[in-house]
Amino acid sequence: ENVNVAASVRSALSDIKAGQYIGIAAVPQRDGSLHALEAHIFDETMRGTAEGYRSWDLLPNSTMTNAVVHDIVRAVHNHAVTLRYKDGEQRIVIPLTTTVVTYLPGTVSELKPGAKIFVPSAVSQPDGTLLAARVMVGRDAPPPQ
């Protein structure tokens, strides 16, 4: 009953601003840079959620960086952001075609049959069910995975 619900809404690359807390799923490139697969802009109430850089299971070798946008370099075919977190930073190239959503506070009432959801982590219970502290639900855009 007290699950934290975040609702995803369509956004654009131009909605990413310096100082925001965001998450970017990416894959490493041969030159050592990171190439964004999807970007999540977090509502201010979610600042600090899972901060840092780690492996992610979206694609083989994919990563997730949740951090503050330090700077943005805008170009014709893509943008590049530097994300800073407690123990480091990552520079990530974001193609203009990258899926971008904003997560806003949601409600349990949005978790209904047919809703597209993403559960970032859950704990197995003895009865075989899963216990999730947070659920992402698509409000006007499916939550990226």
FIMARTOR-454596 format. One record per residue (C-alpha): residue number from 1; residue in three letters; x, y, z. Coordinates in steps of 0.001 Angstrom, whole numbers, padded with zeros to 6 digits, m for minus. Layout:
BEGIN
NUM / ala / X / Y / Z
...
end
This chain:
BEGIN
1 / glu / 000000 / 000000 / 000000
2 / asn / 002853 / 002439 / 000623
3 / val / 004774 / 001727 / m002590
4 / asn / 006488 / 004737 / m004126
5 / val / 005029 / 005305 / m007613
6 / ala / 006700 / 007412 / m010289
7 / ala / 004827 / 008193 / m013506
8 / ser / 006700 / 008588 / m016799
9 / val / 005715 / 011349 / m019204
10 / arg / 007101 / 012080 / m022663
11 / ser / 009949 / 014529 / m022707
12 / ala / 012569 / 015774 / m025128
13 / leu / 016321 / 016057 / m025124
14 / ser / 015862 / 019828 / m024851
15 / asp / 014189 / 019274 / m021440
16 / ile / 017516 / 018161 / m019929
17 / lys / 019072 / 021099 / m018068
18 / ala / 022190 / 021692 / m015989
19 / gly / 021581 / 021022 / m012300
20 / gln / 018880 / 018396 / m012868
21 / tyr / 019118 / 014903 / m011423
22 / ile / 018823 / 012367 / m014243
23 / gly / 019558 / 008757 / m015097
24 / ile / 021019 / 007583 / m018403
25 / ala / 021260 / 003997 / m019598
26 / ala / 024203 / 003730 / m021980
27 / val / 026644 / 001395 / m023680
28 / pro / 030409 / 001894 / m023950
29 / gln / 031865 / 002719 / m027354
30 / arg / 035241 / 001600 / m028721
31 / asp / 036694 / 005058 / m028078
32 / gly / 035791 / 004758 / m024374
33 / ser / 032837 / 007140 / m024502
34 / leu / 029324 / 006199 / m023419
35 / his / 026427 / 006220 / m025923
36 / ala / 022970 / 006836 / m024400
37 / leu / 020166 / 004333 / m024947
38 / glu / 017536 / 006208 / m022899
39 / ala / 017405 / 009166 / m020532
40 / his / 015249 / 009653 / m017434
41 / ile / 014735 / 013093 / m015924
42 / phe / 013839 / 012704 / m012246
43 / asp / 011417 / 014951 / m010423
44 / glu / 013166 / 016963 / m007712
45 / thr / 011568 / 014699 / m005068
46 / met / 013622 / 011807 / m006529
47 / arg / 016996 / 013570 / m006355
48 / gly / 019641 / 011130 / m005101
49 / thr / 017770 / 007976 / m006160
50 / ala / 020321 / 005184 / m006799
51 / glu / 023081 / 007758 / m007332
52 / gly / 026188 / 006551 / m009110
53 / tyr / 027473 / 004536 / m012048
54 / arg / 026900 / 000795 / m012377
55 / ser / 026199 / m002022 / m014800
56 / trp / 022638 / m002316 / m016078
57 / asp / 020747 / m005145 / m017717
58 / leu / 019143 / m003311 / m020643
59 / leu / 021701 / m004666 / m023143
60 / pro / 024941 / m006602 / m022800
61 / asn / 027599 / m004327 / m021257
62 / ser / 025079 / m001533 / m020648
63 / thr / 025442 / 000868 / m017725
64 / met / 023256 / 003223 / m015713
65 / thr / 024418 / 006569 / m014402
66 / asn / 022161 / 008472 / m011982
67 / ala / 023654 / 011862 / m011232
68 / val / 023449 / 015625 / m011531
69 / val / 023872 / 017227 / m014962
70 / his / 027043 / 019278 / m014684
71 / asp / 027173 / 020546 / m018262
72 / ile / 025604 / 020025 / m021670
73 / val / 027194 / 020430 / m025083
74 / arg / 024525 / 020716 / m027772
75 / ala / 025392 / 019739 / m031345
76 / val / 023534 / 019147 / m034613
77 / his / 023347 / 015331 / m034423
78 / asn / 023628 / 014706 / m030683
79 / his / 024257 / 016259 / m027298
80 / ala / 026864 / 015344 / m024714
81 / val / 026347 / 015647 / m020980
82 / thr / 028690 / 015370 / m018059
83 / leu / 026997 / 013742 / m015089
84 / arg / 028568 / 014119 / m011645
85 / tyr / 027885 / 011869 / m008684
86 / lys / 029521 / 011451 / m005271
87 / asp / 032491 / 009369 / m006407
88 / gly / 033003 / 010482 / m009993
89 / glu / 031585 / 011618 / m013282
90 / gln / 030656 / 010245 / m016696
91 / arg / 030479 / 011980 / m020051
92 / ile / 027694 / 010549 / m022196
93 / val / 026785 / 011234 / m025825
94 / ile / 023017 / 011402 / m026323
95 / pro / 021760 / 011000 / m029919
96 / leu / 018793 / 013187 / m030855
97 / thr / 016703 / 010014 / m031318
98 / thr / 017178 / 008861 / m027710
99 / thr / 013989 / 008167 / m025733
100 / val / 013633 / 010753 / m022955
101 / val / 011024 / 010648 / m020189
102 / thr / 010443 / 012615 / m017023
103 / tyr / 009432 / 010783 / m013859
104 / leu / 006841 / 012658 / m011813
105 / pro / 005250 / 011624 / m008526
106 / gly / 002535 / 009073 / m009257
107 / thr / m000214 / 007327 / m007321
108 / val / m001107 / 003724 / m006596
109 / ser / m004352 / 004297 / m008542
110 / glu / m002244 / 004425 / m011743
111 / leu / m001227 / 000777 / m011187
112 / lys / m004137 / m000870 / m012955
113 / pro / m004538 / m003727 / m015446
114 / gly / m002919 / m002876 / m018780
115 / ala / m000629 / m000168 / m017367
116 / lys / 002966 / m000377 / m018590
117 / ile / 005271 / m000636 / m015578
118 / phe / 008926 / m001033 / m014724
119 / val / 010121 / m002298 / m011347
120 / pro / 013770 / m001266 / m010844
121 / ser / 014312 / m003755 / m008016
122 / ala / 012305 / m006156 / m005917
123 / val / 012933 / m008630 / m003130
124 / ser / 011670 / m012226 / m003333
125 / gln / 009300 / m013156 / m000525
126 / pro / 008901 / m016634 / 001043
127 / asp / 005507 / m017049 / m000674
128 / gly / 007048 / m016482 / m004114
129 / thr / 005790 / m012926 / m004553
130 / leu / 008053 / m009927 / m005064
131 / leu / 008141 / m006878 / m002797
132 / ala / 008946 / m003612 / m004585
133 / ala / 009631 / m000292 / m002894
134 / arg / 009181 / 001667 / m006166
135 / val / 007216 / 001125 / m009368
136 / met / 007528 / 003241 / m012511
137 / val / 004262 / 003472 / m014476
138 / gly / 003604 / 004939 / m017897
139 / arg / 001306 / 007951 / m017710
140 / asp / 001580 / 009145 / m021310
141 / ala / 004772 / 007285 / m022227
142 / pro / 005822 / 003753 / m021285
143 / pro / 008616 / 003818 / m018728
144 / pro / 011944 / 002963 / m020343
145 / gln / 013480 / m000294 / m019186
end
